[in-house]
Amino acid sequence: MTDQEIMEKVNRVFIEEFEIEASETRAEANIFEDLGLDSLDIVDLVVGLQKAFGVNIRDEESVRNIRTLGDIYEFIKSVKPGK
Amino acid sequence: MRFIKTVYLNLSFYTAFLVYSSIGIPVMTLWVVLVSFVRPRREVYRQFRIAISTYGRVVTSLGWPLVKIKVENRSGIDFRKERPFIFVFNHRSSSDPFLVSTHPLGTEIVQVVNKWPFKLPVLGFMARLAKYLDVNSMSFDDFRDKAVELLNDGVGIVFFPEGTRSGGTQMGHFRSAAFKLFLETKVPIIPVCISGNEDIPHKGSLKLNPGIIKVRYLPPVYYTEHEGSNAFKVKTAVRQIIEDELKEMDARQ
């Protein structure tokens, strides 16, 4: 999966699962301060990403460090390396 | 003239507040302690909650006539007969937790709070005994279990999902706990809008300003409207309901 595909798929999770406007899905967007997620929403986010990418997300430490959409792109790249 | 009214309001309110609190809190505490000797535990909790609500209701009247409070129940619900509900309020000022007391007499509620109310002398003790919920001090599962126990007893739960005062007319982001609870319990949400109190007092100040505060209870949001959804989508929808209503309320101030 290419970096572009990962980015688009992550954005789609936010657009579909959280009804975030496509224009707000920027790499530098802070998912808490800009997009309004909180710690309880992270659980649903992880479920959405697992479904979208067919991966099991277990690295809680890495998930806790996520702040921006860009962090999520990088995180998904680390668990689902591109071809 | 406004300056004189403001000075008079603050002098009269805080004097009355101190006198009432120094007499009223011990009297209410004594009453509840006496009740605890003769009534079952459930009734004692109920008396604590009614005592806190009564205290808040009197405090909100101390600014009259320079601070007037108008309560509008547009929910179509008689809260004395139908219960429980999850109440979701916007949060502009430190007067908001007192304005929660404007709910119809006889309905029992607890507030979901951060740690600080529990640190208040006497009131903090009563809040703990009334089983107010400190959402930040426990896991969501523990919070949900305690909330379900209260809801099953017919006690309404009040949330300020912004988590902190907005300090103005713009609402902050909502946190998800109220909406996750809604999805898991299917207890309806009542959105409640508070308008006009952003300077009564302003965030960071104790100074009260004359004005009219409106508290409007809106129609319920039912689980069936959001079945299969997630907490984020529900909170976005409810936030929008409150935001739209506040626009209209603020425009009429």
Interface residues (C-beta under 8 A of the other chain):
Chain A: E17 F18 E19 E33 G36 L37 D38 L40 D41 D44
Chain B: F140 H173 F174 R175 S176 A177 K180 N230 A231 F232 K233 T236
